[in-house]
Amino acid sequence: MSFNRQPNLPNRRGPFVITAVIVGVIIVALISMSGFYADWLWFRSVSFTNVWKTTLETKAFLFVTFGLATSLIIIANVIIAFRRRPMYAPMNVEADNLERYRGQIEPIRRLVTSGLAVALFYFAGSGGSQLWASWLLFKNSTLFGVKDP
């Protein structure tokens, strides 16, 4: 009688996936930094590093400003809505099931809210930092002697 049993081999897929993700993140970071460094080198070669620095500072300022404003407003609304929600006792099976889901979500509510705040900060900041040229035109505007019609 022969049993074709495979010996229990440890699952080696986990460490491979983690390593592949880490290597992928490093590659993406290096590619991004190469463009950043190439821009710096070009602006330095034409002696306009102050333009590069001003652009970079403006993008960072707009990223933080838009990210904070958006995430604070939306997360404040989420917190207010959560605190002002109606509390009721379950009266039927559907409401009892809903109450069980609420009980399961409650321990991770702060984690989910924090994750939402970080995601909102990133996406709003990314969108806001794209407006750097308009912001610099507005901030550095001067009169040029002609009235708008």
N, C-alpha and C positions, 0 to 999 in steps of 0.2 A: 504494500500500500504506500503510494507515494503522494505526499502533499507538496504541492508547488507553492510553497509559501516564500515570499520575499522577506528577507530580514528587515526589521524596522530600521530604516535609514533616517537619519535626521534630515529635516527639511532645510535644504541649503538655499532655497529661493529667497528667503527673507533678507539675509545679509547681502546677497547680490543686488536685490532691488534697492536697498538702502544705499549701497555703494554707487549704483548707476544714477540714482537721483542726486546724490552729493556731487558726483563728477559732472552731471548735467548742469547743476546750479553754478558750479565753478566755471564751466565753459561759457555759460551765458554771462556771468559777471565779468569774465575776462574780455569777452567781445564788447560788452557795453563800455568797459573802462578803456578799451583801445580807441574807440571813437572819441571819448572824453579827452584822452591824452593827445590824440591827433589834433583835435580842435585847439587844445592848449598850445601845442607846438606851432601850429599855423599862426595863431594870433601873436605868439611870441616872435615868430620870424618876421612879421610885418610891424612889430613894435606897437601893437594895440592890445596888450594884455589887460589894460583897464577896461576896454570894451567887453572882453571875455568875462572879466571879473564882475562887471556890472550886470551883464546878462545872467550869469550864474546866480548872483545874489538876488536878482529880481525873481527868477524862477523859483528859488528856494523860498523867498518871502511869500510869493503868491501861493505856492504849494501849501505852506503852513497856514496861511490866512484862510484860504478857501476850505482846506481840510478841517480846520478847527471850527470855523463858523458853521459849516454844514453838519458835521458830526455832532456838535454841541446842540444845535437846534433840533435835529431829528431825535437824538437820544433823549433829550429833555422831554420831548413829546411822547416818546415811548414810555419813559418812566412815569410821567403824569398819567398817561392812559392806563398803565398797569395799576397805579395806586387808586385811581378813581373808578376802576371796573366794578360792576355790581357783584355783590357776593350773595349767593343764594344756595339753599340746600337742595340737593338733587331730589326730584319728585318722581322720576321715572327711570327706566333702564338706560335710555340714551344719555340723560343728564348724569347718571351714575358713571357711565363709561367715560364721559367727558371729564368728570372729576378725577377719575383714575389717571387719565392722560396728564391733567394738570399736576397731579401729585408726582408723576414721573419727570415732568419737565422742570418743576420747581428747583431741584438741586443744581441744575445746570443753567438756570435763568441768567445769572450774573455772567457766566462764561459766554453765553450766546449774545448777551447785550454788549459785552466788551468786544467780542469778535465783530459784531455789527458796527460798532463805533470805529474800530480800526479799518474795516473795509470801506466804510463811508469816508473816513479821513483820506484814505489812499485814492479812491476814485474821484472824489471832489477835488482833492489837491492836484491830481494829475490833470484834470480838466482845467482847473484854474491856472496852473503853471503854463498852459499853452497860450494864455493871453498876455504873455510878457511883452510883446511888441506894442500892443495897444496901451498897456499900462505905462510903458516908458514914453510913448508919444504923449499921453495925457500928462504924466508927471513933469515932463520937460517941455511942455508947450510954451510958446512965446507969441506975443502979438507981432504981426508982420505988416500992419498998416492997411489992410484991406478988410472992410466989413463984409460979413456974410449977407447975402441978399435976403 
